[in-house]
């Protein structure tokens, strides 16, 4: 999960639109960013499923030491992962729109 969070922080700290605007080949850059974000999105889905499984195990087995504390921590982690998932979805939609605009502009030339 830490790798997804670190990668997401890097993505959020950069201005994606600015990167595409000043890229040598904006279409290639947008496609590259889109692929990386889609990879990250699939990783967040997989990690979310793993967290849900862990949460269900903790809920079923309360005999685990500190089960309540672990359950709270796992649920907080799942909520953060959900936020990342939503933001990645939004960014993928933005990049898709940018790719469409670049494609249209290139077609009109």
C-alpha positions as YAML, in Angstrom:
chain: A
units: angstrom
residues:
- id: 1
  name: UNK
  ca: [0.00, 0.00, 0.00]
- id: 2
  name: UNK
  ca: [2.86, 2.37, 0.72]
- id: 3
  name: UNK
  ca: [4.01, 2.23, -2.90]
- id: 4
  name: UNK
  ca: [0.57, 3.26, -4.14]
- id: 5
  name: UNK
  ca: [0.43, 6.11, -1.65]
- id: 6
  name: UNK
  ca: [3.92, 7.30, -2.59]
- id: 7
  name: UNK
  ca: [3.15, 7.09, -6.29]
- id: 8
  name: UNK
  ca: [-0.13, 8.92, -5.81]
- id: 9
  name: UNK
  ca: [1.58, 11.69, -3.84]
- id: 10
  name: UNK
  ca: [4.06, 12.09, -6.71]
- id: 11
  name: UNK
  ca: [1.24, 12.28, -9.23]
- id: 12
  name: UNK
  ca: [-0.70, 14.78, -7.17]
- id: 13
  name: UNK
  ca: [2.36, 16.98, -6.62]
- id: 14
  name: UNK
  ca: [2.90, 17.35, -10.35]
- id: 15
  name: UNK
  ca: [0.67, 19.33, -12.61]
- id: 16
  name: UNK
  ca: [-0.43, 16.61, -15.02]
- id: 17
  name: UNK
  ca: [-1.99, 19.02, -17.49]
- id: 18
  name: UNK
  ca: [1.14, 21.18, -17.44]
- id: 19
  name: UNK
  ca: [3.30, 18.16, -18.11]
- id: 20
  name: UNK
  ca: [1.22, 17.19, -21.11]
- id: 21
  name: UNK
  ca: [1.07, 20.76, -22.44]
- id: 22
  name: UNK
  ca: [4.85, 21.12, -22.54]
- id: 23
  name: UNK
  ca: [5.68, 17.59, -23.61]
- id: 24
  name: UNK
  ca: [7.44, 17.03, -26.92]
- id: 25
  name: UNK
  ca: [4.76, 14.56, -27.95]
- id: 26
  name: UNK
  ca: [1.64, 15.37, -25.89]
- id: 27
  name: UNK
  ca: [-0.31, 12.36, -27.17]
- id: 28
  name: UNK
  ca: [2.47, 9.97, -26.18]
- id: 29
  name: UNK
  ca: [2.82, 11.64, -22.78]
- id: 30
  name: UNK
  ca: [-0.94, 11.49, -22.13]
- id: 31
  name: UNK
  ca: [-1.05, 7.84, -23.17]
- id: 32
  name: UNK
  ca: [1.93, 7.05, -20.91]
- id: 33
  name: UNK
  ca: [0.35, 8.81, -17.92]
- id: 34
  name: UNK
  ca: [-2.96, 7.12, -18.58]
- id: 35
  name: UNK
  ca: [-1.37, 3.66, -18.61]
- id: 36
  name: UNK
  ca: [0.48, 4.30, -15.36]
- id: 37
  name: UNK
  ca: [-2.64, 5.62, -13.66]
- id: 38
  name: UNK
  ca: [-4.69, 2.65, -14.86]
- id: 39
  name: UNK
  ca: [-2.01, 0.33, -13.44]
- id: 40
  name: UNK
  ca: [-2.20, 2.20, -10.14]
- id: 41
  name: UNK
  ca: [-5.98, 1.98, -10.24]
- id: 42
  name: UNK
  ca: [-5.87, -1.80, -10.63]
- id: 43
  name: UNK
  ca: [-3.38, -2.00, -7.75]
- id: 44
  name: UNK
  ca: [-5.70, 0.03, -5.52]
- id: 45
  name: UNK
  ca: [-8.55, -2.33, -6.39]
- id: 46
  name: UNK
  ca: [-6.44, -5.35, -5.53]
- id: 47
  name: UNK
  ca: [-5.20, -3.82, -2.28]
- id: 48
  name: UNK
  ca: [-8.76, -2.81, -1.41]
- id: 49
  name: UNK
  ca: [-9.95, -6.38, -1.86]
- id: 50
  name: UNK
  ca: [-7.12, -7.61, 0.37]
- id: 51
  name: UNK
  ca: [-8.04, -5.06, 3.04]
- id: 52
  name: UNK
  ca: [-11.70, -6.05, 2.91]
- id: 53
  name: UNK
  ca: [-10.70, -9.71, 3.38]
- id: 54
  name: UNK
  ca: [-8.53, -8.75, 6.36]
- id: 55
  name: UNK
  ca: [-11.36, -6.69, 7.86]
- id: 56
  name: UNK
  ca: [-13.80, -9.57, 7.47]
- id: 57
  name: UNK
  ca: [-11.36, -11.96, 9.17]
- id: 58
  name: UNK
  ca: [-10.94, -9.54, 12.07]
- id: 59
  name: UNK
  ca: [-14.69, -9.10, 12.40]
- id: 60
  name: UNK
  ca: [-15.18, -12.88, 12.47]
- id: 61
  name: UNK
  ca: [-12.31, -13.56, 14.87]
- id: 62
  name: UNK
  ca: [-12.43, -11.15, 17.80]
- id: 63
  name: UNK
  ca: [-9.97, -13.29, 19.78]
- id: 64
  name: UNK
  ca: [-7.02, -11.71, 17.95]
- id: 65
  name: UNK
  ca: [-5.06, -9.47, 20.35]
- id: 66
  name: UNK
  ca: [-5.98, -5.82, 19.77]
- id: 67
  name: UNK
  ca: [-8.64, -6.87, 17.25]
- id: 68
  name: UNK
  ca: [-10.68, -3.68, 17.71]
- id: 69
  name: UNK
  ca: [-7.66, -1.42, 17.23]
- id: 70
  name: UNK
  ca: [-6.57, -3.39, 14.15]
- id: 71
  name: UNK
  ca: [-10.09, -3.23, 12.77]
- id: 72
  name: UNK
  ca: [-10.22, 0.54, 13.16]
- id: 73
  name: UNK
  ca: [-6.80, 0.93, 11.53]
- id: 74
  name: UNK
  ca: [-7.73, -1.34, 8.60]
- id: 75
  name: UNK
  ca: [-10.99, 0.53, 8.02]
- id: 76
  name: UNK
  ca: [-9.14, 3.87, 8.04]
- id: 77
  name: UNK
  ca: [-6.64, 2.46, 5.55]
- id: 78
  name: UNK
  ca: [-9.51, 1.26, 3.36]
- id: 79
  name: UNK
  ca: [-11.11, 4.72, 3.42]
- id: 80
  name: UNK
  ca: [-7.81, 6.32, 2.37]
- id: 81
  name: UNK
  ca: [-7.45, 3.77, -0.41]
- id: 82
  name: UNK
  ca: [-10.99, 4.58, -1.55]
- id: 83
  name: UNK
  ca: [-10.09, 8.30, -1.73]
- id: 84
  name: UNK
  ca: [-7.02, 7.48, -3.82]
- id: 85
  name: UNK
  ca: [-9.13, 5.28, -6.09]
- id: 86
  name: UNK
  ca: [-11.65, 8.09, -6.67]
- id: 87
  name: UNK
  ca: [-8.94, 10.67, -7.39]
- id: 88
  name: UNK
  ca: [-7.17, 8.33, -9.80]
- id: 89
  name: UNK
  ca: [-10.49, 7.77, -11.60]
- id: 90
  name: UNK
  ca: [-10.96, 11.53, -11.90]
- id: 91
  name: UNK
  ca: [-7.44, 12.02, -13.23]
- id: 92
  name: UNK
  ca: [-7.84, 9.22, -15.76]
- id: 93
  name: UNK
  ca: [-11.02, 10.90, -17.02]
- id: 94
  name: UNK
  ca: [-9.17, 14.23, -17.32]
- id: 95
  name: UNK
  ca: [-6.32, 12.64, -19.24]
- id: 96
  name: UNK
  ca: [-8.78, 10.84, -21.49]
- id: 97
  name: UNK
  ca: [-10.43, 14.18, -22.27]
- id: 98
  name: UNK
  ca: [-7.02, 15.74, -22.95]
- id: 99
  name: UNK
  ca: [-6.11, 12.86, -25.25]
- id: 100
  name: UNK
  ca: [-9.36, 13.34, -27.16]
- id: 101
  name: UNK
  ca: [-8.68, 17.09, -27.49]
- id: 102
  name: UNK
  ca: [-5.14, 16.46, -28.71]
- id: 103
  name: UNK
  ca: [-6.40, 13.90, -31.21]
- id: 104
  name: UNK
  ca: [-9.04, 16.34, -32.52]
- id: 105
  name: UNK
  ca: [-6.51, 19.15, -32.80]
- id: 106
  name: UNK
  ca: [-4.14, 16.88, -34.73]
- id: 107
  name: UNK
  ca: [-6.94, 15.74, -37.04]
- id: 108
  name: UNK
  ca: [-7.85, 19.33, -37.89]
- id: 109
  name: UNK
  ca: [-4.30, 20.21, -38.94]
...
